[in-house]
Amino acid sequence: MPRGIRIQSSISGKADEMVWQNAQRRFIRRLLQATASLCLIAAMHVHADDMTGQWREARKGDRPEQVLDEARNGRLPVFDPGRMQVFPTHGEGAWVVLRPLPPWVSGERVLSIRSPGMGRVTLYDGRGGTIGMALDDFGPAVHGHGRLVFDIPASLPASSPLLVKFEPSSTLSAPVTFRIDTWPDYLRSDAQWLAFAAACFAVMLAMAAMALCFALMLRDMTFAWYAGYLLCYSLIQGYQTGFLFHPLELKALAGTSATLGVAAVAMSVSFAALFMTRFAVLSEFAPLLRMPVLGFAIGMPVVVLLRVSGIDALVQVAQTLINPLLILGALLLLVASAIAAVRGSRHAWFFLAGWTPLLILTALCSAQMNGVLTDVSWLPDAALAAGAFEAIVLSIGLADRALTIRRDRDRARVLADSDALTGVLNRRAFTEVATEILGSGTSRPAALLFFDLDRFKELNDCQGHAAGDRALVAVAAALRMELRPSDLLARYGGEEFVALLQGVDRENAMQVATRLCRRVHRLDLEVGPNGALLTVSIGMAMRHANDTVDSLVERADTAMYAAKLAGRNRVMSAAPPTPVLVRKNEAKANPSV
């Protein structure tokens, strides 16, 4: 849309803005309701028993036959392999004995360990052989997606117990579940998980790429912080699910979870704090919390540097601080965004809608580490889905923010380019737009009309300046109603108006000017006590080669004075520019001449 038309278009009213805000609130409320419903449905999940399990911590000198004998004699604690269970990986690790329940399935089978963390797990086949595996392994063994997978040969009886050892590891223990499937059943569930995880990662990475593009185009760091947060969260989930290693096969990242994984966790909340500070406009809606949030955003990278410093004392300090800081920081972001939302920050509601489900799921996953919610085995996958959900919600919020910024800029441009009294273009804006049109190189004809209200001073003297202002507003509205949307209309100063008509010849321009002259007269605005009505004198100048805005205005102004001398309330056409004037205009257009 041409700038002149855009400037003269009306700004959307408050009613439309209120409708948009109400629709926005309904959308966010439904998102929260849907999240609560999913949590309730999942909490009712009931799992079917297909095997029993026993376990104990490993000790030096343990032999597999000894552990199996202890399990056979009932000397090991019993647990349900289908419920989330945390096995210690400090010291010598932990032994786990799995015993399938009838009816037994013969043939080749698959033992899968879901959400095993980054530690190594070994399966003893009962014949002296072992198979060791971790999520970041790239050996010849079978590799699953999001879980560890062990191939159980058909030669091993289906009723035979399986002995598994969680090897010592410096990484945190994760709650795991066990499952034995036939190969077709496993491949089906593996394909479903792979499609689910790929879709979640695709959403997060696509939203991050979009945010980076907008950050570059709009030069707005809010989008950059958001992209950084999504990329870090995707990296965290890629480590925890093993997606970075299988199927992505990023061998260079193997063994880096202790450093790069922890750094990604800290940087994700740091980016989230920087993003929320700008997105929710804390400086306006929660100024007292702005500095604590920024302090948290700066403090987390410092903790990361201590963690990767390699100095034992600093590493110990960082390990002590990182978890409490993460908990306090997450709660700080939640409280700050809630306060900003209550105080009127519309975008803070988007942050709450995306951040709250993720925070709840993180807390539930932490609770599972302490033996709570052991039946809810889908929580690790739910955290991945929550990341994709948050990416979509916050991207919608960022799109709304971009539209709001654009609307505010358009509104400011309209206010800067409009005459405060009449609402038409002011002199500066008219000159800029008209210069752009005349300099576009088009050969279309154009005419400039110069208006001057007759006896306007007498109107001000007799009826006051308020009546004069009302007359100017009425005249501007009448002129705007008669002109086309593509024509430019501006208040040039005082009681003077100008209009640029595009695509009209001299005859059509004179007809338009005459119609405008009559239209002002029909307003029936009395000038003084003698009953005289307000009229307008119009000068018209056609555009010629090398004309500028100043030369057109000058010739139209001269024609307007001729109309006044001829008796007012009429239109006079300006004579073509003289050769001397044409040469002057050429010199203005090309100073080097």
C-alpha positions in Angstrom: 0.0 0.0 0.0 1.4 3.4 -0.9 2.6 5.4 2.0 0.2 8.3 1.4 -2.8 5.9 1.5 -1.5 4.1 4.5 -1.0 7.4 6.4 -4.5 8.6 5.6 -6.1 5.2 6.6 -7.9 5.1 9.9 -6.4 3.5 12.9 -8.2 0.5 14.4 -10.4 1.5 17.3 -10.4 0.5 20.9 -13.3 -1.9 20.4 -11.3 -4.1 18.0 -8.4 -4.1 20.4 -10.6 -5.2 23.3 -12.1 -8.0 21.1 -8.5 -9.2 20.3 -7.5 -9.1 24.0 -10.6 -11.1 25.1 -9.9 -13.7 22.4 -6.3 -13.9 23.5 -7.3 -14.5 27.1 -9.8 -17.3 26.1 -7.0 -19.0 24.0 -4.6 -19.0 26.9 -7.2 -20.2 29.4 -8.1 -23.1 27.1 -4.4 -24.0 26.7 -4.1 -24.2 30.5 -7.3 -26.2 30.8 -6.0 -28.7 28.1 -2.7 -29.1 30.0 -4.5 -29.8 33.3 -6.7 -32.3 31.5 -3.8 -34.2 30.0 -2.1 -34.3 33.4 -5.2 -35.7 35.0 -5.7 -38.4 32.3 -2.1 -39.4 32.5 -2.2 -39.6 36.3 -4.9 -42.3 35.9 -2.5 -44.4 33.8 -2.5 -48.1 34.9 0.3 -50.4 33.9 0.1 -54.1 33.2 2.6 -56.4 35.0 4.5 -58.7 32.7 7.5 -59.4 34.9 8.8 -59.0 38.5 12.1 -57.5 39.6 14.6 -57.6 42.5 17.6 -55.4 43.1 20.4 -54.4 45.5 23.5 -52.2 45.5 26.6 -53.8 44.1 29.5 -54.6 46.3 33.1 -55.4 45.5 33.7 -59.1 44.8 30.1 -59.7 43.6 29.6 -62.4 41.0 26.6 -62.7 38.7 25.9 -66.3 39.9 25.9 -65.1 43.5 23.4 -62.3 42.8 21.1 -64.7 40.9 21.3 -67.1 43.7 20.3 -64.4 46.2 17.4 -63.5 44.0 16.3 -67.1 43.7 16.3 -67.5 47.5 14.3 -64.3 48.0 17.1 -62.3 49.7 16.8 -59.2 47.4 14.2 -56.4 47.7 11.4 -56.7 45.3 10.2 -53.9 42.9 7.8 -53.5 40.0 9.8 -53.2 36.7 6.9 -51.4 35.1 7.0 -48.5 37.7 9.6 -45.8 37.7 12.6 -46.8 39.9 15.8 -45.1 40.7 18.9 -47.3 41.0 22.0 -45.8 42.6 25.1 -45.5 40.4 27.5 -44.3 43.0 30.0 -46.7 44.6 29.9 -50.0 42.7 26.5 -49.5 41.0 23.4 -51.7 41.4 22.3 -55.2 40.4 18.8 -55.8 39.0 17.2 -59.2 38.4 14.2 -59.4 36.1 12.0 -62.5 36.0 9.4 -62.7 33.2 5.9 -63.9 34.2 3.8 -66.4 32.3 2.5 -66.7 29.7 6.0 -66.7 28.3 6.7 -65.7 24.7 9.3 -67.8 22.9 11.6 -66.6 20.2 13.7 -63.5 19.9 12.8 -60.8 22.3 13.9 -57.3 23.2 14.6 -56.0 26.7 14.2 -52.2 26.7 15.2 -49.8 29.5 13.4 -46.5 29.3 14.9 -43.2 30.4 18.2 -44.7 31.6 20.1 -41.5 31.9 23.7 -41.3 30.6 25.1 -44.1 32.7 26.3 -47.5 31.3 24.2 -50.6 31.8 25.4 -54.2 31.3 23.2 -57.3 30.6 24.5 -60.7 31.7 23.1 -63.4 29.4 23.6 -66.3 31.9 26.2 -68.0 29.9 29.2 -65.9 30.8 28.6 -63.3 28.1 27.8 -59.6 28.7 26.5 -56.8 26.7 27.3 -53.2 27.9 25.5 -50.2 26.5 24.9 -46.4 27.1 22.8 -43.9 25.3 25.9 -42.3 23.7 27.4 -45.6 22.6 28.1 -46.2 18.9 29.2 -49.8 19.0 27.8 -52.8 17.0 25.0 -53.6 19.5 21.4 -52.8 18.8 20.6 -49.2 19.5 17.1 -48.0 20.4 15.6 -44.5 20.3 15.1 -42.9 23.7 15.9 -46.1 25.5 18.5 -48.9 25.9 17.8 -52.0 23.9 19.2 -55.5 24.5 18.6 -58.4 22.1 17.6 -61.5 23.9 18.3 -64.6 21.7 15.7 -67.2 21.1 18.1 -69.8 22.5 17.6 -68.3 26.0 14.4 -69.8 27.6 11.6 -67.3 28.0 11.3 -68.1 31.8 15.0 -67.5 32.5 15.8 -64.5 34.8 17.8 -61.6 33.3 20.6 -60.0 35.2 21.3 -56.3 34.6 23.9 -54.1 36.3 23.9 -50.3 36.4 27.5 -49.5 36.3 29.2 -46.8 38.5 28.7 -43.4 36.9 29.4 -39.7 37.8 26.1 -38.7 36.2 22.8 -38.4 38.1 20.7 -41.5 38.4 17.4 -41.4 36.4 14.1 -43.2 37.2 13.8 -46.1 34.7 11.3 -48.8 33.7 11.8 -52.2 32.1 9.9 -53.9 29.4 10.2 -57.2 27.4 8.6 -57.2 23.9 8.7 -59.2 20.8 10.6 -57.6 18.0 7.5 -56.5 16.0 6.0 -55.0 19.1 9.2 -53.2 20.0 9.7 -51.8 16.4 6.1 -50.5 16.4 6.5 -48.6 19.7 10.0 -47.5 18.7 8.6 -46.0 15.4 5.9 -44.2 17.3 8.3 -42.7 19.8 10.7 -41.7 17.1 7.9 -39.9 15.2 6.8 -38.2 18.4 10.3 -37.0 19.4 11.2 -35.9 15.8 8.0 -33.8 15.7 8.7 -32.2 19.0 12.3 -31.4 18.1 11.3 -30.1 14.7 8.8 -27.7 16.2 11.3 -26.3 18.7 14.1 -25.9 16.1 11.7 -24.4 13.6 10.5 -21.9 16.1 14.1 -21.1 17.1 15.1 -20.6 13.4 12.1 -18.3 12.9 13.0 -16.3 16.0 16.6 -15.9 14.8 15.3 -14.6 11.4 13.1 -12.1 13.1 15.9 -11.0 15.5 18.0 -10.2 12.4 15.2 -8.5 10.5 13.7 -6.5 13.4 17.0 -6.1 15.3 15.2 -7.1 18.5 17.2 -9.1 21.0 13.9 -10.4 22.5 13.7 -12.9 19.6 17.4 -13.8 20.0 17.1 -14.6 23.7 14.0 -16.8 22.8 16.0 -18.6 20.1 18.8 -19.2 22.5 16.4 -20.6 25.1 14.8 -23.0 22.6 18.2 -24.2 21.3 19.5 -24.9 24.8 16.3 -26.7 25.8 16.4 -28.8 22.7 20.0 -29.7 23.5 19.0 -30.7 27.1 16.2 -33.0 25.7 18.5 -34.3 23.1 20.9 -35.5 25.8 18.3 -36.9 28.1 16.5 -38.9 25.4 19.6 -39.9 23.5 18.2 -38.3 20.3 21.5 -36.6 19.7 23.2 -40.0 19.4 20.5 -42.1 17.9 19.2 -41.3 15.4 21.2 -38.1 14.8 24.6 -40.0 15.2 26.4 -36.9 16.6 29.4 -38.9 17.8 31.4 -35.7 18.7 29.0 -35.1 21.6 29.4 -38.5 23.2 30.7 -38.2 26.8 30.0 -34.5 27.0 26.8 -34.6 29.1 28.6 -33.9 32.3 29.8 -30.5 31.0 27.9 -29.5 27.9 24.6 -30.9 29.3 24.9 -29.0 32.6 25.9 -25.8 30.7 22.8 -26.2 28.5 20.6 -26.4 31.5 22.1 -23.3 33.1 22.1 -21.3 29.9 18.5 -22.3 29.0 17.2 -20.6 32.2 19.5 -17.7 31.7 18.2 -17.1 28.2 14.6 -17.6 29.5 15.2 -14.9 32.2 16.6 -12.4 29.6 13.7 -13.2 27.2 11.0 -12.8 29.9 12.5 -9.5 31.1 11.9 -7.9 27.7 8.9 -10.0 26.6 6.9 -9.2 29.7 8.2 -5.7 30.0 9.3 -6.1 33.6 10.7 -2.5 33.6 7.1 -1.2 33.4 5.0 -3.9 35.0 7.3 -5.4 37.7 10.2 -3.0 38.1 11.3 -4.2 41.5 11.8 -7.8 40.2 13.7 -6.7 37.0 17.1 -6.5 38.7 16.8 -9.9 40.5 15.8 -11.6 37.2 18.7 -10.0 35.4 21.0 -10.9 38.2 19.9 -14.5 38.0 20.4 -14.4 34.2 24.0 -13.2 34.6 24.7 -15.5 37.6 24.0 -18.8 35.8 26.7 -18.4 33.2 29.1 -17.6 36.0 28.2 -20.9 37.7 28.7 -22.7 34.4 32.2 -21.3 34.1 33.0 -22.5 37.6 31.6 -25.9 36.7 33.8 -26.3 33.6 36.9 -24.6 35.2 38.5 -27.9 36.0 39.5 -26.6 39.5 38.2 -29.1 42.1 37.2 -26.5 44.6 35.3 -24.3 42.1 33.7 -27.3 40.5 32.4 -28.4 43.9 31.0 -24.9 44.6 29.3 -24.9 41.2 27.7 -28.4 41.8 26.5 -27.2 45.2 24.9 -24.0 43.8 23.5 -25.1 40.5 20.4 -27.0 41.6 19.2 -24.5 44.3 19.8 -21.7 41.8 17.8 -23.4 39.1 14.8 -24.0 41.5 14.9 -20.5 42.9 15.4 -19.0 39.4 12.5 -20.9 37.9 10.2 -19.8 40.7 11.4 -16.2 40.4 10.5 -16.2 36.7 7.1 -17.6 37.5 6.4 -15.0 40.1 7.7 -12.1 38.1 5.7 -13.1 35.0 2.5 -13.6 37.1 2.9 -10.1 38.7 3.5 -8.5 35.3 0.5 -10.3 33.9 -1.8 -9.2 36.7 -0.6 -5.6 36.3 -1.5 -5.5 32.6 1.4 -7.1 30.6 -0.5 -9.0 27.9 2.6 -10.9 26.8 3.3 -12.1 30.3 0.2 -14.3 30.0 1.8 -16.0 27.0 4.9 -16.7 29.1 2.9 -18.1 31.9 0.9 -20.3 29.5 4.1 -21.8 28.1 6.3 -21.8 31.2 3.9 -23.1 33.8 3.3 -26.6 32.3 7.0 -27.0 31.7 7.8 -26.0 35.3 5.2 -28.4 36.7 6.5 -31.3 34.6 10.1 -30.5 35.7 8.9 -30.6 39.4 7.1 -33.9 38.8 10.2 -35.4 37.2 12.2 -34.3 40.2 9.6 -35.9 42.4 10.1 -39.1 40.6 13.8 -39.1 41.6 12.5 -39.4 45.2 10.1 -42.3 44.5 6.9 -40.3 43.9 4.6 -40.8 40.9 6.3 -44.1 40.0 3.3 -45.1 37.8 3.5 -42.0 35.6 6.2 -43.4 33.3 5.3 -40.9 30.5 6.7 -37.8 32.4 10.1 -37.8 30.6 8.3 -37.8 27.2 5.8 -35.2 28.5 8.7 -32.8 29.2 9.7 -33.1 25.5 6.2 -32.4 24.4 6.0 -29.5 26.8 9.0 -28.0 25.2 7.3 -28.1 21.8 4.0 -26.8 23.3 5.9 -23.9 25.0 7.7 -23.1 21.7 4.3 -22.8 19.9 2.7 -20.7 22.6 5.6 -18.3 23.0 6.0 -18.0 19.2 2.3 -16.9 19.0 3.1 -14.4 21.7 6.2 -13.1 19.8 4.1 -12.8 16.7 1.6 -10.8 18.6 4.4 -8.7 20.0 5.8 -8.1 16.5 2.3 -7.0 15.3 1.9 -4.8 18.3 5.2 -3.1 17.7 4.3 -2.6 14.0 0.9 -1.2 14.9 2.5 1.2 17.4 5.0 2.3 14.9 2.3 2.8 12.2 0.3 4.8 14.8 3.3 7.0 15.7 4.1 7.5 12.0 0.5 8.6 11.4 0.6 10.9 14.3 3.9 12.4 13.1 2.6 12.8 9.5 -0.9 14.1 10.3 -2.1 17.5 11.0 -3.3 17.5 14.6 -6.5 19.5 13.9 -7.8 18.2 10.6 -6.3 14.7 10.5 -5.0 15.2 6.9 -1.3 15.2 6.0 0.9 18.0 7.4 3.2 20.0 5.2 6.3 18.0 5.9 4.7 14.7 5.2 3.0 16.0 2.0 6.3 17.3 0.7 8.0 13.9 1.4 5.3 11.8 -0.2 4.8 14.1 -3.2 8.6 14.3 -3.8 8.7 10.5 -3.8 5.8 10.3 -6.3 7.3 12.9 -8.7 10.7 11.3 -8.5 9.4 7.8 -9.2 10.0 8.4 -13.0 6.4 7.7 -14.0 5.1 9.5 -17.0 1.5 9.7 -15.6 0.1 13.3 -15.6 -0.4 15.0 -12.3 -2.0 18.2 -11.1 -1.5 20.2 -7.9 -4.3 22.1 -6.3 -3.7 25.0 -3.9 -6.6 26.0 -1.7 -7.0 29.2 0.3 -10.2 29.8 2.4 -11.8 33.2 1.5 -12.3 35.7 4.4 -11.1 33.2 6.9 -9.6 36.0 9.1 -13.0 37.7 9.2 -14.5 34.4 10.5 -11.9 34.2 13.3 -12.5 37.8 14.2 -16.3 37.6 14.3 -16.9 34.1 15.7 -13.6 33.3 17.5 -10.8 30.8 16.8 -12.9 27.8 18.0 -15.3 28.5 15.1 -12.4 28.8 12.8 -11.0 25.5 13.9 -14.4 23.9 13.4 -14.5 25.4 9.9 -11.1 24.0 9.0 -12.1 20.5 10.2 -15.3 20.7 8.1 -13.5 21.8 5.0 -10.8 19.1 5.4 -13.5 16.4 5.7 -15.4 17.8 2.7 -12.3 17.8 0.5 -11.2 14.3 1.7 -14.7 13.0 0.9 -14.6 14.3 -2.7 -11.0 13.2 -3.5 -9.9 9.7 -4.4 -8.0 7.5 -1.9 -4.9 7.7 -4.1 -4.9 11.6 -4.1 -2.8 13.4 -1.5 -4.5 16.0 0.7 -2.6 18.1 3.2 -3.0 21.2 5.3 -0.2 23.5 4.1 -0.5 26.1 6.7 -3.2 28.2 8.4 -6.2 28.2 6.2 -4.3 26.8 3.2 -4.6 23.2 1.8 -2.9 21.4 -1.1 -3.9 18.3 -3.0 -1.9 16.2 -5.5 -4.1 14.5 -8.1 -2.4 11.6 -10.0 -3.4 10.4 -13.5 -5.6 13.4 -14.5 -5.3 15.8 -17.4 -5.9 19.5 -17.3 -9.6 19.2 -18.1 -10.3 16.6 -15.5 -8.2 18.5 -12.9 -10.3 21.7 -13.5 -13.5 19.7 -13.2 -12.3 18.2 -9.9 -11.2 21.6 -8.6 -14.5 23.2 -9.6 -16.4 20.5 -7.8 -14.3 21.0 -4.7 -15.0 24.7 -4.8 -18.7 24.2 -4.9 -18.5 21.5 -2.2 -17.0 24.0 0.3 -19.6 26.6 -0.6 -22.4 24.1 0.1 -21.1 23.7 3.7 -23.1 26.9 4.5 -20.5 28.2 7.0 -21.2 31.8 7.8 -18.2 34.1 7.8 -19.6 37.3 9.4 -22.7 39.1 10.5 -23.7 40.0 6.9 -24.5 36.3 6.1 -21.7 35.7 3.7 -20.7 32.1 3.4 -17.2 30.6 3.6 -15.7 29.9 0.1 -12.4 28.8 -1.3 -10.1 30.0 -4.1 -8.2 27.3 -5.9 -5.1 27.5 -8.1 -4.3 24.5 -10.3 -0.9 23.7 -11.8 -0.2 20.7 -14.1 3.0 18.8 -13.8 5.6 19.4 -16.5 9.0 17.8 -17.1 11.6 18.5 -14.4 8.9 19.9 -12.1 9.6 19.7 -8.4 7.1 20.0 -5.5 8.3 23.5 -4.8 7.8 24.6 -8.4 4.4 23.1 -8.6 3.3 24.7 -5.4 4.7 28.0 -6.5 2.8 28.0 -9.8 -0.4 26.8 -8.1 -0.1 29.5 -5.4 0.3 32.2 -8.1 -2.9 30.8 -9.8 -4.7 30.9 -6.5 -3.9 34.6 -6.0 -5.2 35.2 -9.5 -8.5 33.5 -8.5 -8.8 35.8 -5.4 -8.2 38.9 -7.5 -10.8 37.6 -10.0 -13.5 37.6 -7.2 -12.8 34.5 -5.1 -14.8 31.3 -5.0 -13.4 30.1 -8.2 -10.6 28.0 -9.9 -7.7 29.4 -12.0 -5.2 27.4 -13.9 -1.5 28.2 -13.8 0.3 29.0 -17.0 3.0 26.5 -18.2 6.5 27.2 -16.7 8.6 29.6 -18.6 11.9 28.4 -20.2 13.8 30.4 -17.5 11.9 28.6 -14.8 12.4 25.2 -16.4 16.2 25.9 -16.5 16.1 26.8 -12.8 14.3 23.6 -12.0 16.8 21.6 -14.0 19.6 23.2 -12.0 17.9 22.3 -8.7 17.5 18.7 -9.9 21.1 18.5 -11.1 23.4 20.7 -9.0 26.4 19.8 -11.2 24.9 21.6 -14.2 
